[in-house]
Amino acid sequence: MVSLFPELADIGIAYRCSGHVGMTLDALPHVGRFDDRVCYAAGYNGAGVAMSTLLGRLAADYAMGESPDVALLAAERLQSVPFYPLREVGIRLVAGYYQFLDAIGR
């Protein structure tokens, strides 16, 4: 980061956050209804802030009993992730790799 913003060289990092990002196989968020009582919007793929207002509106439409045209964001397109039980190991390996790259300045 200092190579991009040298003026930050003497400033410490007080807080940082991390966590999992909801990803889908087709890289699109999805919105839909599980049953008569549960609606959802999920899988923002790292673009949650940008997409949340649209998907929130569509989820609200579902909650009001409507059937909005969601096209590519339809629940039917949501696929199971293969090897999902191995996700923790995979996430730790990939995150560790990128932390290593950060540590060596790449």
N, CA, C and O atoms as a GROMACS GRO file, in nm:
protein
  424
    1MET      N    1   0.082  -0.118   0.000
    1MET     CA    2   0.000   0.000   0.000
    1MET      C    3   0.087   0.125   0.000
    1MET      O    4   0.052   0.225  -0.062
    2VAL      N    5   0.198   0.118   0.069
    2VAL     CA    6   0.287   0.234   0.078
    2VAL      C    7   0.346   0.267  -0.059
    2VAL      O    8   0.374   0.383  -0.088
    3SER      N    9   0.364   0.165  -0.142
    3SER     CA   10   0.418   0.195  -0.276
    3SER      C   11   0.319   0.278  -0.358
    3SER      O   12   0.359   0.358  -0.442
    4LEU      N   13   0.190   0.259  -0.334
    4LEU     CA   14   0.089   0.338  -0.403
    4LEU      C   15   0.065   0.473  -0.336
    4LEU      O   16   0.041   0.573  -0.403
    5PHE      N   17   0.071   0.474  -0.203
    5PHE     CA   18   0.045   0.596  -0.126
    5PHE      C   19   0.160   0.619  -0.027
    5PHE      O   20   0.145   0.591   0.092
    6PRO      N   21   0.274   0.670  -0.074
    6PRO     CA   22   0.390   0.686   0.013
    6PRO      C   23   0.365   0.776   0.134
    6PRO      O   24   0.432   0.762   0.236
    7GLU      N   25   0.269   0.866   0.123
    7GLU     CA   26   0.240   0.956   0.235
    7GLU      C   27   0.181   0.882   0.355
    7GLU      O   28   0.169   0.939   0.463
    8LEU      N   29   0.143   0.756   0.337
    8LEU     CA   30   0.089   0.676   0.446
    8LEU      C   31   0.195   0.594   0.520
    8LEU      O   32   0.163   0.518   0.611
    9ALA      N   33   0.320   0.609   0.482
    9ALA     CA   34   0.428   0.527   0.537
    9ALA      C   35   0.437   0.534   0.689
    9ALA      O   36   0.466   0.433   0.753
   10ASP      N   37   0.412   0.649   0.748
   10ASP     CA   38   0.427   0.665   0.893
   10ASP      C   39   0.296   0.654   0.969
   10ASP      O   40   0.290   0.685   1.088
   11ILE      N   41   0.191   0.612   0.903
   11ILE     CA   42   0.060   0.601   0.968
   11ILE      C   43   0.030   0.455   0.996
   11ILE      O   44   0.032   0.371   0.906
   12GLY      N   45   0.003   0.425   1.122
   12GLY     CA   46  -0.028   0.288   1.160
   12GLY      C   47  -0.173   0.252   1.129
   12GLY      O   48  -0.258   0.339   1.108
   13ILE      N   49  -0.198   0.124   1.125
   13ILE     CA   50  -0.334   0.075   1.102
   13ILE      C   51  -0.395   0.042   1.238
   13ILE      O   52  -0.348  -0.048   1.308
   14ALA      N   53  -0.500   0.115   1.274
   14ALA     CA   54  -0.564   0.096   1.404
   14ALA      C   55  -0.665  -0.018   1.401
   14ALA      O   56  -0.676  -0.093   1.498
   15TYR      N   57  -0.738  -0.033   1.294
   15TYR     CA   58  -0.842  -0.135   1.284
   15TYR      C   59  -0.840  -0.196   1.145
   15TYR      O   60  -0.801  -0.132   1.047
   16ARG      N   61  -0.882  -0.318   1.138
   16ARG     CA   62  -0.902  -0.383   1.009
   16ARG      C   63  -1.012  -0.486   1.026
   16ARG      O   64  -1.039  -0.532   1.137
   17CYS      N   65  -1.075  -0.522   0.918
   17CYS     CA   66  -1.181  -0.622   0.926
   17CYS      C   67  -1.158  -0.725   0.817
   17CYS      O   68  -1.087  -0.700   0.719
   18SER      N   69  -1.218  -0.837   0.836
   18SER     CA   70  -1.211  -0.942   0.736
   18SER      C   71  -1.334  -1.030   0.752
   18SER      O   72  -1.407  -1.020   0.850
   19GLY      N   73  -1.355  -1.113   0.656
   19GLY     CA   74  -1.468  -1.203   0.663
   19GLY      C   75  -1.490  -1.269   0.529
   19GLY      O   76  -1.418  -1.244   0.433
   20HIS      N   77  -1.588  -1.352   0.525
   20HIS     CA   78  -1.621  -1.423   0.402
   20HIS      C   79  -1.707  -1.335   0.312
   20HIS      O   80  -1.787  -1.255   0.360
   21VAL      N   81  -1.690  -1.352   0.184
   21VAL     CA   82  -1.772  -1.282   0.085
   21VAL      C   83  -1.866  -1.384   0.024
   21VAL      O   84  -1.823  -1.493  -0.016
   22GLY      N   85  -1.994  -1.350   0.017
   22GLY     CA   86  -2.092  -1.441  -0.042
   22GLY      C   87  -2.073  -1.447  -0.193
   22GLY      O   88  -2.102  -1.351  -0.264
   23MET      N   89  -2.025  -1.560  -0.241
   23MET     CA   90  -1.997  -1.576  -0.384
   23MET      C   91  -2.094  -1.678  -0.444
   23MET      O   92  -2.139  -1.771  -0.377
   24THR      N   93  -2.124  -1.660  -0.570
   24THR     CA   94  -2.206  -1.755  -0.643
   24THR      C   95  -2.127  -1.803  -0.765
   24THR      O   96  -2.035  -1.734  -0.810
   25LEU      N   97  -2.162  -1.919  -0.817
   25LEU     CA   98  -2.087  -1.975  -0.929
   25LEU      C   99  -2.100  -1.892  -1.056
   25LEU      O  100  -2.009  -1.891  -1.138
   26ASP      N  101  -2.212  -1.823  -1.073
   26ASP     CA  102  -2.228  -1.741  -1.193
   26ASP      C  103  -2.191  -1.595  -1.170
   26ASP      O  104  -2.212  -1.511  -1.257
   27ALA      N  105  -2.136  -1.563  -1.052
   27ALA     CA  106  -2.089  -1.428  -1.017
   27ALA      C  107  -2.201  -1.325  -1.013
   27ALA      O  108  -2.176  -1.205  -1.026
   28LEU      N  109  -2.324  -1.370  -0.996
   28LEU     CA  110  -2.439  -1.280  -0.986
   28LEU      C  111  -2.506  -1.299  -0.851
   28LEU      O  112  -2.511  -1.411  -0.800
   29PRO      N  113  -2.559  -1.192  -0.793
   29PRO     CA  114  -2.641  -1.209  -0.673
   29PRO      C  115  -2.775  -1.269  -0.714
   29PRO      O  116  -2.814  -1.265  -0.830
   30HIS      N  117  -2.845  -1.325  -0.615
   30HIS     CA  118  -2.975  -1.386  -0.644
   30HIS      C  119  -3.077  -1.342  -0.540
   30HIS      O  120  -3.044  -1.318  -0.424
   31VAL      N  121  -3.200  -1.331  -0.584
   31VAL     CA  122  -3.309  -1.289  -0.498
   31VAL      C  123  -3.427  -1.381  -0.526
   31VAL      O  124  -3.451  -1.422  -0.639
   32GLY      N  125  -3.500  -1.412  -0.421
   32GLY     CA  126  -3.615  -1.500  -0.442
   32GLY      C  127  -3.691  -1.527  -0.314
   32GLY      O  128  -3.678  -1.455  -0.215
   33ARG      N  129  -3.770  -1.631  -0.319
   33ARG     CA  130  -3.855  -1.670  -0.208
   33ARG      C  131  -3.832  -1.818  -0.179
   33ARG      O  132  -3.838  -1.902  -0.268
   34PHE      N  133  -3.804  -1.849  -0.051
   34PHE     CA  134  -3.790  -1.988  -0.009
   34PHE      C  135  -3.926  -2.053   0.006
   34PHE      O  136  -3.949  -2.165  -0.039
   35ASP      N  137  -4.017  -1.982   0.071
   35ASP     CA  138  -4.152  -2.032   0.092
   35ASP      C  139  -4.243  -1.910   0.112
   35ASP      O  140  -4.204  -1.798   0.078
   36ASP      N  141  -4.361  -1.931   0.166
   36ASP     CA  142  -4.456  -1.820   0.183
   36ASP      C  143  -4.410  -1.716   0.285
   36ASP      O  144  -4.461  -1.604   0.285
   37ARG      N  145  -4.316  -1.751   0.371
   37ARG     CA  146  -4.275  -1.659   0.478
   37ARG      C  147  -4.133  -1.606   0.466
   37ARG      O  148  -4.099  -1.508   0.531
   38VAL      N  149  -4.049  -1.669   0.383
   38VAL     CA  150  -3.907  -1.632   0.379
   38VAL      C  151  -3.865  -1.591   0.238
   38VAL      O  152  -3.876  -1.667   0.142
   39CYS      N  153  -3.816  -1.467   0.228
   39CYS     CA  154  -3.758  -1.414   0.105
   39CYS      C  155  -3.611  -1.389   0.131
   39CYS      O  156  -3.571  -1.371   0.246
   40TYR      N  157  -3.530  -1.388   0.028
   40TYR     CA  158  -3.388  -1.368   0.049
   40TYR      C  159  -3.324  -1.291  -0.066
   40TYR      O  160  -3.376  -1.286  -0.178
   41ALA      N  161  -3.211  -1.232  -0.036
   41ALA     CA  162  -3.121  -1.172  -0.134
   41ALA      C  163  -2.981  -1.214  -0.088
   41ALA      O  164  -2.943  -1.185   0.025
   42ALA      N  165  -2.906  -1.280  -0.175
   42ALA     CA  166  -2.778  -1.338  -0.131
   42ALA      C  167  -2.678  -1.343  -0.245
   42ALA      O  168  -2.713  -1.330  -0.362
   43GLY      N  169  -2.551  -1.363  -0.207
   43GLY     CA  170  -2.446  -1.384  -0.306
   43GLY      C  171  -2.405  -1.257  -0.377
   43GLY      O  172  -2.402  -1.254  -0.500
   44TYR      N  173  -2.374  -1.154  -0.303
   44TYR     CA  174  -2.341  -1.025  -0.364
   44TYR      C  175  -2.205  -1.022  -0.433
   44TYR      O  176  -2.176  -0.927  -0.506
   45ASN      N  177  -2.122  -1.123  -0.413
   45ASN     CA  178  -1.994  -1.135  -0.483
   45ASN      C  179  -1.903  -1.013  -0.465
   45ASN      O  180  -1.834  -0.972  -0.559
   46GLY      N  181  -1.904  -0.956  -0.346
   46GLY     CA  182  -1.818  -0.843  -0.319
   46GLY      C  183  -1.874  -0.709  -0.362
   46GLY      O  184  -1.807  -0.606  -0.346
   47ALA      N  185  -1.994  -0.706  -0.416
   47ALA     CA  186  -2.056  -0.580  -0.462
   47ALA      C  187  -2.183  -0.552  -0.382
   47ALA      O  188  -2.281  -0.502  -0.437
   48GLY      N  189  -2.182  -0.583  -0.252
   48GLY     CA  190  -2.301  -0.572  -0.170
   48GLY      C  191  -2.358  -0.433  -0.159
   48GLY      O  192  -2.480  -0.415  -0.168
   49VAL      N  193  -2.274  -0.334  -0.140
   49VAL     CA  194  -2.323  -0.197  -0.124
   49VAL      C  195  -2.393  -0.152  -0.251
   49VAL      O  196  -2.501  -0.093  -0.247
   50ALA      N  197  -2.331  -0.180  -0.364
   50ALA     CA  198  -2.388  -0.136  -0.492
   50ALA      C  199  -2.518  -0.208  -0.525
   50ALA      O  200  -2.610  -0.148  -0.581
   51MET      N  201  -2.526  -0.336  -0.492
   51MET     CA  202  -2.642  -0.415  -0.532
   51MET      C  203  -2.752  -0.424  -0.427
   51MET      O  204  -2.864  -0.463  -0.458
   52SER      N  205  -2.722  -0.388  -0.302
   52SER     CA  206  -2.818  -0.412  -0.195
   52SER      C  207  -2.948  -0.333  -0.210
   52SER      O  208  -3.054  -0.382  -0.172
   53THR      N  209  -2.943  -0.213  -0.263
   53THR     CA  210  -3.067  -0.137  -0.277
   53THR      C  211  -3.160  -0.202  -0.381
   53THR      O  212  -3.280  -0.210  -0.360
   54LEU      N  213  -3.103  -0.246  -0.491
   54LEU     CA  214  -3.185  -0.313  -0.593
   54LEU      C  215  -3.241  -0.445  -0.540
   54LEU      O  216  -3.361  -0.470  -0.550
   55LEU      N  217  -3.154  -0.529  -0.484
   55LEU     CA  218  -3.201  -0.658  -0.437
   55LEU      C  219  -3.293  -0.645  -0.316
   55LEU      O  220  -3.384  -0.726  -0.300
   56GLY      N  221  -3.271  -0.545  -0.233
   56GLY     CA  222  -3.362  -0.519  -0.121
   56GLY      C  223  -3.501  -0.485  -0.171
   56GLY      O  224  -3.601  -0.532  -0.117
   57ARG      N  225  -3.506  -0.403  -0.275
   57ARG     CA  226  -3.636  -0.367  -0.335
   57ARG      C  227  -3.706  -0.491  -0.394
   57ARG      O  228  -3.826  -0.510  -0.375
   58LEU      N  229  -3.630  -0.574  -0.464
   58LEU     CA  230  -3.688  -0.696  -0.522
   58LEU      C  231  -3.733  -0.793  -0.414
   58LEU      O  232  -3.839  -0.855  -0.427
   59ALA      N  233  -3.655  -0.808  -0.308
   59ALA     CA  234  -3.695  -0.895  -0.196
   59ALA      C  235  -3.821  -0.841  -0.130
   59ALA      O  236  -3.908  -0.918  -0.090
   60ALA      N  237  -3.832  -0.708  -0.119
   60ALA     CA  238  -3.953  -0.647  -0.062
   60ALA      C  239  -4.074  -0.676  -0.151
   60ALA      O  240  -4.184  -0.702  -0.101
   61ASP      N  241  -4.054  -0.671  -0.282
   61ASP     CA  242  -4.163  -0.705  -0.374
   61ASP      C  243  -4.210  -0.849  -0.351
   61ASP      O  244  -4.330  -0.875  -0.346
   62TYR      N  245  -4.115  -0.941  -0.337
   62TYR     CA  246  -4.151  -1.079  -0.306
   62TYR      C  247  -4.227  -1.088  -0.173
   62TYR      O  248  -4.326  -1.159  -0.162
   63ALA      N  249  -4.180  -1.014  -0.074
   63ALA     CA  250  -4.244  -1.017   0.059
   63ALA      C  251  -4.386  -0.964   0.053
   63ALA      O  252  -4.470  -1.004   0.133
   64MET      N  253  -4.414  -0.874  -0.040
   64MET     CA  254  -4.548  -0.818  -0.056
   64MET      C  255  -4.638  -0.907  -0.143
   64MET      O  256  -4.752  -0.871  -0.173
   65GLY      N  257  -4.585  -1.024  -0.181
   65GLY     CA  258  -4.666  -1.119  -0.258
   65GLY      C  259  -4.658  -1.099  -0.408
   65GLY      O  260  -4.729  -1.166  -0.483
   66GLU      N  261  -4.573  -1.010  -0.452
   66GLU     CA  262  -4.558  -0.986  -0.596
   66GLU      C  263  -4.460  -1.087  -0.655
   66GLU      O  264  -4.391  -1.159  -0.583
   67SER      N  265  -4.454  -1.090  -0.786
   67SER     CA  266  -4.359  -1.176  -0.857
   67SER      C  267  -4.278  -1.089  -0.953
   67SER      O  268  -4.307  -1.086  -1.073
   68PRO      N  269  -4.177  -1.018  -0.902
   68PRO     CA  270  -4.101  -0.928  -0.988
   68PRO      C  271  -4.020  -1.004  -1.093
   68PRO      O  272  -3.982  -1.119  -1.072
   69ASP      N  273  -3.994  -0.939  -1.204
   69ASP     CA  274  -3.912  -0.998  -1.309
   69ASP      C  275  -3.766  -0.977  -1.269
   69ASP      O  276  -3.713  -0.866  -1.279
   70VAL      N  277  -3.702  -1.083  -1.224
   70VAL     CA  278  -3.564  -1.072  -1.178
   70VAL      C  279  -3.464  -1.128  -1.279
   70VAL      O  280  -3.343  -1.122  -1.256
   71ALA      N  281  -3.511  -1.181  -1.388
   71ALA     CA  282  -3.428  -1.230  -1.499
   71ALA      C  283  -3.313  -1.316  -1.450
   71ALA      O  284  -3.336  -1.422  -1.392
   72LEU      N  285  -3.189  -1.272  -1.471
   72LEU     CA  286  -3.070  -1.351  -1.436
   72LEU      C  287  -3.049  -1.366  -1.286
   72LEU      O  288  -2.969  -1.450  -1.243
   73LEU      N  289  -3.120  -1.288  -1.206
   73LEU     CA  290  -3.104  -1.293  -1.060
   73LEU      C  291  -3.199  -1.392  -0.995
   73LEU      O  292  -3.206  -1.399  -0.872
   74ALA      N  293  -3.273  -1.467  -1.076
   74ALA     CA  294  -3.375  -1.560  -1.025
   74ALA      C  295  -3.315  -1.670  -0.940
   74ALA      O  296  -3.203  -1.715  -0.963
   75ALA      N  297  -3.392  -1.713  -0.841
   75ALA     CA  298  -3.349  -1.818  -0.748
   75ALA      C  299  -3.320  -1.949  -0.821
   75ALA      O  300  -3.233  -2.025  -0.778
   76GLU      N  301  -3.388  -1.976  -0.929
   76GLU     CA  302  -3.370  -2.101  -1.001
   76GLU      C  303  -3.229  -2.114  -1.057
   76GLU      O  304  -3.182  -2.226  -1.081
   77ARG      N  305  -3.162  -2.003  -1.079
   77ARG     CA  306  -3.027  -2.006  -1.135
   77ARG      C  307  -2.920  -2.030  -1.028
   77ARG      O  308  -2.804  -2.055  -1.062
   78LEU      N  309  -2.956  -2.022  -0.902
   78LEU     CA  310  -2.861  -2.040  -0.792
   78LEU      C  311  -2.820  -2.186  -0.784
   78LEU      O  312  -2.905  -2.274  -0.768
   79GLN      N  313  -2.690  -2.214  -0.795
   79GLN     CA  314  -2.639  -2.350  -0.798
   79GLN      C  315  -2.562  -2.381  -0.669
   79GLN      O  316  -2.507  -2.292  -0.605
   80SER      N  317  -2.559  -2.508  -0.634
   80SER     CA  318  -2.479  -2.552  -0.520
   80SER      C  319  -2.331  -2.542  -0.554
   80SER      O  320  -2.290  -2.563  -0.669
   81VAL      N  321  -2.253  -2.509  -0.454
   81VAL     CA  322  -2.108  -2.498  -0.473
   81VAL      C  323  -2.046  -2.636  -0.455
   81VAL      O  324  -2.064  -2.698  -0.350
   82PRO      N  325  -1.972  -2.684  -0.556
   82PRO     CA  326  -1.908  -2.814  -0.540
   82PRO      C  327  -1.801  -2.811  -0.430
   82PRO      O  328  -1.736  -2.709  -0.409
   83PHE      N  329  -1.784  -2.921  -0.362
   83PHE     CA  330  -1.684  -2.935  -0.256
   83PHE      C  331  -1.705  -2.836  -0.142
   83PHE      O  332  -1.609  -2.797  -0.075
   84TYR      N  333  -1.829  -2.794  -0.119
   84TYR     CA  334  -1.858  -2.694  -0.016
   84TYR      C  335  -1.802  -2.733   0.122
   84TYR      O  336  -1.756  -2.644   0.194
   85PRO      N  337  -1.805  -2.861   0.162
   85PRO     CA  338  -1.749  -2.895   0.294
   85PRO      C  339  -1.600  -2.861   0.308
   85PRO      O  340  -1.549  -2.851   0.420
   86LEU      N  341  -1.530  -2.845   0.197
   86LEU     CA  342  -1.387  -2.813   0.202
   86LEU      C  343  -1.360  -2.663   0.196
   86LEU      O  344  -1.244  -2.621   0.182
   87ARG      N  345  -1.463  -2.582   0.205
   87ARG     CA  346  -1.448  -2.438   0.186
   87ARG      C  347  -1.353  -2.374   0.286
   87ARG      O  348  -1.274  -2.287   0.250
   88GLU      N  349  -1.360  -2.415   0.412
   88GLU     CA  350  -1.274  -2.354   0.514
   88GLU      C  351  -1.127  -2.374   0.483
   88GLU      O  352  -1.047  -2.281   0.493
   89VAL      N  353  -1.091  -2.496   0.444
   89VAL     CA  354  -0.952  -2.524   0.409
   89VAL      C  355  -0.911  -2.440   0.288
   89VAL      O  356  -0.804  -2.380   0.287
   90GLY      N  357  -0.996  -2.437   0.187
   90GLY     CA  358  -0.966  -2.360   0.066
   90GLY      C  359  -0.953  -2.212   0.094
   90GLY      O  360  -0.861  -2.147   0.043
   91ILE      N  361  -1.044  -2.158   0.174
   91ILE     CA  362  -1.039  -2.016   0.207
   91ILE      C  363  -0.911  -1.983   0.282
   91ILE      O  364  -0.846  -1.883   0.254
   92ARG      N  365  -0.875  -2.067   0.377
   92ARG     CA  366  -0.752  -2.042   0.455
   92ARG      C  367  -0.628  -2.049   0.366
   92ARG      O  368  -0.536  -1.968   0.383
   93LEU      N  369  -0.624  -2.142   0.274
   93LEU     CA  370  -0.509  -2.152   0.184
   93LEU      C  371  -0.499  -2.029   0.093
   93LEU      O  372  -0.391  -1.971   0.079
   94VAL      N  373  -0.609  -1.991   0.032
   94VAL     CA  374  -0.607  -1.876  -0.057
   94VAL      C  375  -0.579  -1.748   0.020
   94VAL      O  376  -0.498  -1.666  -0.024
   95ALA      N  377  -0.644  -1.729   0.134
   95ALA     CA  378  -0.620  -1.608   0.215
   95ALA      C  379  -0.476  -1.603   0.262
   95ALA      O  380  -0.414  -1.497   0.259
   96GLY      N  381  -0.420  -1.717   0.304
   96GLY     CA  382  -0.281  -1.722   0.346
   96GLY      C  383  -0.187  -1.685   0.233
   96GLY      O  384  -0.088  -1.614   0.255
   97TYR      N  385  -0.215  -1.732   0.114
   97TYR     CA  386  -0.134  -1.699  -0.002
   97TYR      C  387  -0.133  -1.548  -0.026
   97TYR      O  388  -0.027  -1.489  -0.047
   98TYR      N  389  -0.250  -1.487  -0.024
   98TYR     CA  390  -0.256  -1.342  -0.048
   98TYR      C  391  -0.196  -1.262   0.067
   98TYR      O  392  -0.140  -1.155   0.045
   99GLN      N  393  -0.207  -1.311   0.188
   99GLN     CA  394  -0.142  -1.244   0.301
   99GLN      C  395   0.010  -1.252   0.285
   99GLN      O  396   0.080  -1.156   0.315
  100PHE      N  397   0.059  -1.365   0.237
  100PHE     CA  398   0.202  -1.378   0.209
  100PHE      C  399   0.245  -1.278   0.102
  100PHE      O  400   0.348  -1.212   0.118
  101LEU      N  401   0.168  -1.267  -0.006
  101LEU     CA  402   0.200  -1.170  -0.111
  101LEU      C  403   0.202  -1.027  -0.056
  101LEU      O  404   0.288  -0.947  -0.092
  102ASP      N  405   0.105  -0.996   0.031
  102ASP     CA  406   0.102  -0.864   0.095
  102ASP      C  407   0.227  -0.841   0.179
  102ASP      O  408   0.286  -0.733   0.176
  103ALA      N  409   0.267  -0.944   0.253
  103ALA     CA  410   0.382  -0.932   0.343
  103ALA      C  411   0.512  -0.908   0.267
  103ALA      O  412   0.600  -0.837   0.316
  104ILE      N  413   0.524  -0.966   0.149
  104ILE     CA  414   0.647  -0.946   0.070
  104ILE      C  415   0.636  -0.828  -0.026
  104ILE      O  416   0.727  -0.802  -0.104
  105GLY      N  417   0.522  -0.757  -0.018
  105GLY     CA  418   0.506  -0.637  -0.099
  105GLY      C  419   0.473  -0.658  -0.245
  105GLY      O  420   0.509  -0.576  -0.329
  106ARG      N  421   0.406  -0.765  -0.274
  106ARG     CA  422   0.366  -0.791  -0.414
  106ARG      C  423   0.221  -0.768  -0.436
  106ARG      O  424   0.172  -0.786  -0.548
   0.00000   0.00000   0.00000
